[in-house]
Amino acid sequence: MTAFIASLESVAEIVIIIALGYFIRRSGKMTDGFKGNVSFLIMNIALPVSIFISVLDNLNRGKLVGLAGGLLYTLISFTLGYLIAILLVFVLRIKKGRRGAFINMSVNANTIFMGLPLNIALFGNSGMTYFLVYYVMNTVSTWAIGIFFISGDDPTKQKGDSKKKLSLKQILPPPLIGFILGLAWIVIINVKLPMWIDKTCNMIGGLVTPLALIYIGIILADAGLSSIHFDKDTIAGLVGRFVIAPAIMIGTLLVFMHSGISVTYPEFGTLVIQSATPELTVLPILVSQAHGDVDYATNLVVTSTVLFVVVVPILMEVINFIV
């Protein structure tokens, strides 16, 4: 029951803000230019600052060293996740413009906004260290790998475009720069930011989730609620997020456990639950910038968020049965 209530609360927050964006757009109060403006604000300012300050607030040198061992489980899990997702793209014939979104849906998760509060509700402070393990790997995976699958899935690119010289922004997108600067600050400078700067950064970073959810609401308003559906590619993405990703994590952990390595209940539970957390709320914005199928990306975020309420209690029963 605790798992159900915690997941329901997390989903309710997201659905309410999406609905806000939907109804404001339907009322005609938001112009067409707002989507482009909010996309620029999130991707180039708010998101890099959010990632930077999240790294500083959640990590330090001691924690980085302590996370080294646990990162092995997640590294193996994420690597297998990418390999299987890429294979499924060809097996299921996911069309261009959706491939990057599908791969990210199958591998990367919304750890901070949904994963963190849910994890605290389910496992308390005993799960925080393991949450940070997953958070670090998920952040690296999303902004060092996942984003390139999206940018490389641009259906407007011609065959010869891949031979053109890549720009610095393509190689180092702003969110990745935010993560690199955060790690560099911890490793090299290792000085706490003044309180007023920390608060300012948190305020700027706090814009990401509500604006991204309002953006999703606008997309839904433009496409109509009938755009929420379960076609082949959407079902494949949901299976990747809620079945394949946690199955890979469970399998990885069981292999290490059977080899004699001890894995505690909070560690096992945290890593499995995080592996099934819904898709990133900024996915439609990332796909939009790559001229991909924004409606498909929006459908993935909305459906995975709503279905998460059902998935969490089931996964908790599986975790309690295994550990």
C-alpha positions in Angstrom: 0.0 0.0 0.0 2.9 2.4 0.8 4.3 1.8 -2.7 0.9 2.5 -4.3 0.3 5.7 -2.4 3.8 7.0 -3.0 3.6 6.3 -6.7 0.1 7.8 -6.9 1.3 11.1 -5.3 4.2 11.4 -7.6 2.0 10.8 -10.7 -0.7 13.2 -9.4 1.8 16.1 -9.2 2.9 15.6 -12.8 -0.6 15.1 -14.3 -1.9 18.3 -12.6 0.9 20.5 -14.1 0.4 18.8 -17.6 -3.3 19.6 -17.3 -2.5 23.2 -16.4 -0.5 23.6 -19.6 -3.2 21.8 -21.6 -6.1 24.0 -20.4 -4.1 27.3 -20.7 -3.2 26.4 -24.2 -6.8 25.4 -25.1 -8.0 28.8 -23.7 -5.8 30.6 -26.3 -3.6 32.3 -23.7 -0.4 30.8 -24.9 0.9 31.7 -28.3 2.7 29.4 -30.8 6.0 31.1 -30.0 5.9 30.1 -26.4 6.9 26.5 -27.2 10.1 27.6 -28.9 10.9 30.1 -26.1 10.3 27.6 -23.3 12.4 25.0 -25.2 15.3 27.4 -25.4 15.0 28.4 -21.8 15.0 24.8 -20.5 17.7 23.4 -22.7 20.2 26.3 -22.6 19.7 27.8 -19.2 17.5 26.0 -16.6 18.5 22.4 -17.3 22.3 22.9 -17.3 22.0 24.9 -14.1 19.7 22.3 -12.6 22.2 19.5 -13.4 25.1 21.5 -12.1 23.5 22.4 -8.8 22.1 18.8 -8.3 25.6 17.4 -8.6 26.9 19.9 -6.0 24.0 19.3 -3.6 23.9 15.5 -3.8 27.6 14.6 -4.2 31.0 15.3 -2.7 34.4 13.8 -3.0 33.7 11.2 -0.4 30.5 10.1 -2.0 32.1 9.9 -5.4 34.7 7.4 -4.1 32.0 5.5 -2.2 29.9 5.2 -5.3 32.7 3.5 -7.4 31.7 -0.1 -6.4 28.0 0.3 -7.0 28.4 2.0 -10.3 29.5 -1.4 -11.8 26.0 -2.8 -11.5 24.4 0.2 -13.2 27.1 0.4 -15.8 26.5 -3.2 -16.9 22.7 -2.6 -16.8 22.8 0.5 -18.9 25.2 -1.0 -21.4 22.9 -4.0 -21.9 19.9 -1.7 -22.0 21.4 0.2 -24.9 22.4 -2.9 -26.8 18.9 -4.4 -26.5 17.2 -1.2 -27.3 19.3 -0.7 -30.5 18.5 -4.3 -31.5 14.8 -3.7 -30.9 14.9 -0.6 -33.1 15.8 -2.9 -36.1 13.7 -5.9 -35.1 10.5 -3.8 -34.5 11.3 -1.5 -37.4 10.9 1.7 -35.3 10.7 4.5 -37.9 13.2 7.3 -38.1 12.2 10.3 -35.9 11.2 7.9 -33.1 14.3 5.8 -32.7 16.2 8.2 -30.4 13.1 8.6 -28.2 12.5 4.8 -28.1 16.2 4.1 -27.1 16.1 6.8 -24.3 12.7 5.5 -23.1 14.2 2.0 -22.8 17.3 3.1 -20.9 17.1 6.5 -19.2 14.7 7.6 -16.4 13.3 10.6 -14.6 15.3 10.0 -11.4 15.2 13.4 -9.7 11.6 14.5 -10.0 9.9 11.1 -9.7 12.6 8.7 -8.6 14.0 10.6 -5.6 10.7 11.3 -3.6 9.4 7.8 -4.4 12.7 6.2 -3.2 12.6 8.1 0.1 9.0 7.0 0.7 9.9 3.4 0.0 13.4 2.9 1.4 14.1 6.0 3.6 17.6 7.4 4.0 19.0 3.9 3.8 18.5 4.0 0.1 20.0 7.4 -0.6 23.5 6.1 -1.3 22.2 3.7 -3.9 19.9 6.3 -5.3 23.0 8.5 -5.9 24.7 5.6 -7.7 21.8 5.4 -10.1 21.5 9.1 -10.4 25.1 9.5 -11.5 24.9 6.8 -14.1 21.6 7.9 -15.4 22.8 11.5 -15.8 26.0 10.4 -17.6 23.9 8.0 -19.8 21.3 10.7 -20.7 23.6 13.6 -21.5 26.7 11.8 -22.7 25.0 9.1 -24.7 21.2 9.2 -24.9 21.0 12.7 -26.3 23.2 11.7 -29.3 20.8 9.0 -30.3 18.1 11.7 -30.4 20.2 14.2 -32.4 21.3 11.5 -34.8 17.7 10.5 -35.4 16.8 13.8 -37.2 14.6 12.8 -40.1 15.3 16.1 -41.9 19.0 15.3 -42.2 20.2 14.2 -45.6 22.7 11.3 -46.0 25.6 13.6 -46.7 24.9 15.7 -43.6 26.7 13.2 -41.3 29.9 14.0 -43.0 29.7 17.7 -42.1 31.8 18.9 -39.2 30.0 18.7 -35.9 29.6 21.9 -33.9 30.8 22.3 -30.3 27.1 22.5 -29.2 26.4 19.1 -30.8 29.5 17.5 -29.2 28.9 19.2 -25.8 25.2 20.0 -25.3 24.5 22.5 -22.5 23.1 19.8 -20.1 26.3 17.8 -20.4 28.4 20.9 -19.8 26.4 21.4 -16.6 27.2 17.9 -15.4 30.9 18.2 -16.3 31.2 21.5 -14.6 29.5 20.1 -11.5 31.9 17.1 -11.3 34.9 19.4 -12.0 33.8 21.7 -9.2 33.7 18.8 -6.7 36.9 17.2 -7.8 39.1 20.3 -8.4 37.7 23.2 -6.4 35.7 21.4 -3.7 34.3 24.6 -2.1 30.7 25.1 -1.2 28.9 27.8 -3.2 27.8 30.8 -1.2 24.3 30.3 0.1 22.7 33.0 -2.1 24.3 31.5 -5.3 23.2 28.0 -4.3 19.6 29.3 -3.8 19.6 31.2 -7.1 20.8 28.2 -9.0 18.2 26.0 -7.3 15.5 28.6 -8.3 16.7 28.6 -11.9 17.0 24.8 -12.0 13.5 24.5 -10.4 12.0 25.9 -13.6 12.9 22.7 -15.6 10.2 20.3 -14.4 7.2 22.6 -14.3 8.0 24.2 -17.6 8.7 20.8 -19.3 5.3 19.5 -18.0 3.5 22.6 -19.2 5.2 22.1 -22.6 3.8 18.6 -22.7 0.4 19.9 -21.9 0.7 22.3 -24.8 1.7 19.5 -27.1 -1.3 17.5 -26.0 -3.6 20.5 -26.5 -2.4 21.0 -30.0 -2.6 17.3 -30.9 -5.8 16.5 -28.9 -6.2 14.0 -26.1 -7.0 11.4 -28.7 -3.3 11.5 -29.5 -2.7 9.4 -26.3 -2.8 5.9 -27.7 -1.0 2.6 -27.6 0.4 1.9 -31.0 3.1 -0.7 -31.7 6.0 1.7 -31.0 4.5 3.1 -27.8 3.8 -0.4 -26.4 7.4 -1.4 -27.3 8.7 1.7 -25.5 6.6 0.9 -22.4 7.8 -2.7 -22.4 11.3 -1.4 -22.6 10.8 0.9 -19.7 8.7 -1.2 -17.3 9.8 -4.8 -18.2 13.1 -5.0 -20.0 15.0 -2.3 -18.0 14.1 -3.6 -14.5 14.6 -7.2 -15.7 18.1 -6.4 -16.8 18.8 -4.7 -13.5 17.4 -7.7 -11.5 19.4 -10.1 -13.6 22.6 -8.2 -13.2 22.2 -8.0 -9.4 21.3 -11.7 -9.1 24.5 -12.6 -11.0 26.6 -10.7 -8.6 24.6 -12.1 -5.6 25.1 -15.6 -6.8 28.8 -15.0 -7.2 29.0 -14.3 -3.4 28.7 -10.5 -3.4 26.3 -9.2 -0.8 23.5 -6.9 -2.0 21.3 -5.3 0.7 17.5 -4.9 0.4 17.7 -1.1 0.1 20.3 -1.4 -2.6 18.4 -4.0 -4.6 15.1 -2.3 -4.2 16.5 1.2 -5.1 18.3 0.1 -8.2 15.3 -1.9 -9.5 12.7 0.8 -8.8 14.9 3.5 -10.3 15.3 1.4 -13.5 11.6 1.5 -14.0 11.0 5.2 -13.3 9.0 7.0 -16.1 10.7 8.7 -19.0 12.3 12.2 -18.7 9.9 15.0 -18.9 12.2 16.9 -21.2 12.1 14.1 -23.8 9.6 15.9 -26.1 11.8 19.1 -26.1 14.9 17.1 -27.0 13.0 15.3 -29.8 11.6 18.6 -31.0 15.1 20.1 -31.3 16.0 17.2 -33.5 12.9 17.6 -35.6 11.7 14.1 -34.5 8.2 12.8 -33.7 7.2 15.1 -30.8 3.8 13.5 -30.4 5.3 10.1 -30.0 7.8 11.4 -27.4 4.9 13.1 -25.5 2.8 9.9 -25.7 5.7 8.0 -24.1 6.1 10.5 -21.2 2.4 10.7 -20.5 1.6 7.0 -20.7 4.7 5.9 -18.8 3.9 8.4 -16.0 0.3 7.2 -15.6 1.1 3.5 -15.8 3.9 3.9 -13.2 1.2 3.8 -10.5 0.5 0.2 -11.4 4.1 -0.8 -12.1 5.6 0.2 -8.7 3.4 -2.1 -6.4 4.1 -5.0 -8.8 7.9 -4.4 -8.7 7.8 -4.1 -4.9 6.2 -7.5 -4.7 8.9 -8.9 -7.0 11.7 -7.3 -4.9 10.2 -8.6 -1.7 10.0 -12.1 -3.2 13.6 -12.1 -4.4 15.4 -10.4 -1.5 
